[in-house]
């Protein structure tokens, strides 16, 4: 396991508390994780930033979680869930969430994925 700290905007953290955090991606090129755009619901911009993700590996857990979350928020649940599942199975890194808490990427992805699956079951 790699012990790195980075900022990751995820639905769990965004829904849990009002945000006072600055839109910064720690350890990543600016805007590569679409953090500020995600937090301000500018989904087209966030998606463009996440898909370009300059300087970030395609299988980076923070990128996968943010892009998966964005896709779910924009009605593309299956595609978003697939990315979250990929994050669950990938490298486990420590993330700093939007509310300032730290959490392992696999745990973040599992919670986000469980939320999507619960929403499907509730329909």
HELIX and SHEET records of a PDB file:
HELIX    1   1 UNK A   11  UNK A   16  1                                   6    
HELIX    2   2 UNK A   35  UNK A   39  1                                   5    
HELIX    3   3 UNK A   43  UNK A   52  1                                  10    
HELIX    4   4 UNK A   61  UNK A   73  1                                  13    
HELIX    5   5 UNK A   77  UNK A   89  1                                  13    
HELIX    6   6 UNK A  105  UNK A  121  1                                  17    
SHEET    1   A 3 UNK A   7  UNK A   8  0                                        
SHEET    2   A 3 UNK A  94  UNK A  97  1                                        
SHEET    3   A 3 UNK A 102  UNK A 104 -1                                        
END                                                                             
